[in-house]
Amino acid sequence: MPVIALTQEMGSLAKDVSMRLAETMGLEIMRHEAIERVADRMQVSTSLIGRLRDGKAGFVERLRADRRSLALYTAEELFALADRGNVVLRGWGATCLLRPVPHVVCVRITRSMKKRVEWLMAHLETDDAEFAESEIRRSDEAHATRMHAQFGVTWGDPVLYDLVLNTDRLSIDSCVAQIRTLTERPEFAETPASRALLANMALAARVKAALKDEEATTDIRVTVEAEQGRVTLRGIVLDAEERTLTQDVAARVDGVKGIDNQLRLMTSSRRFASAKQT
């Protein structure tokens, strides 16, 4: 059940590679459904999600944007798709989110700026090379900023990827062949342990999204870990009521079989801190 995560640089031909991969390997491909579901969860338009992701949102839109919800719902969507397997995921931070899972192949598709500019000029049917290059640099900066803010990584760091392919030198078919070969290597074979890790990450993402959904817990920020259906909650909450509410919301999430509630109360932590200082 291959899971392949690709980057999404404007004009890199990553879209062409992802579509050919899906076609030749019989895999699903993440299309517009993800953006529609994330927009629906956030109760905003799909165009706003697109502008936020592409760095085209205006100052007021960026100011009002709930970036935490965008990150949580995106993670929930990606982990759910990866957990089902047989899928190609392009963009959305998939390479960063799924990097810890051993059987997920993380690939960066890149290309020279010159070729990317030529691609965009042809795409937009314009001869304005300066405009095309500025659009690509704006898109790159938006992606890099989001990756750093959301995952604390440098977007182009090659260590993040299992394979870096340059479409200046490789055809789409050659890229597909390289990626396909990697999916068949023993290092990327799906194992019970890697499958369980992905399932745990997917469940934790569902719990975090559920806490965000509920009005009573939407602002609560706690650590959520999952293992074989058992969810552990850690962090500090305001009072006993908030502690119980957090547990109740987490317990209702599909797939949760038990809760280990290790949440501490803010009043207790203050006493603890005070006691340590004396």
Salt bridges, closest charged atoms under 4 A:
GLU9 OE2 - ARG108 NE 2.71
GLU9 OE1 - ARG116 NH1 3.68
GLU61 OE2 - ARG51 NH2 2.46
ASP66 OD2 - LYS212 NZ 3.62
GLU76 OE1 - ARG41 NH1 2.62
GLU77 OE2 - ARG37 NE 2.45
ASP83 OD1 - ARG195 NH1 2.65
GLU118 OE2 - LYS114 NZ 2.92
GLU133 OE2 - ARG137 NH2 2.89
GLU135 OE1 - ARG138 NH2 3.17
ASP140 OD1 - ARG116 NH2 2.75
ASP162 OD1 - ARG99 NH1 2.74
ASP168 OD1 - ARG111 NE 3.87
ASP173 OD1 - ARG20 NH1 2.31
GLU184 OE2 - ARG180 NE 3.85
GLU187 OE1 - ARG185 NE 3.92
GLU190 OE1 - HIS103 NE2 3.69
GLU190 OE2 - ARG195 NE 3.86
ASP213 OD2 - ARG41 NH2 2.55
GLU214 OE2 - ARG252 NH2 3.64
GLU225 OE1 - ARG234 NH1 2.74
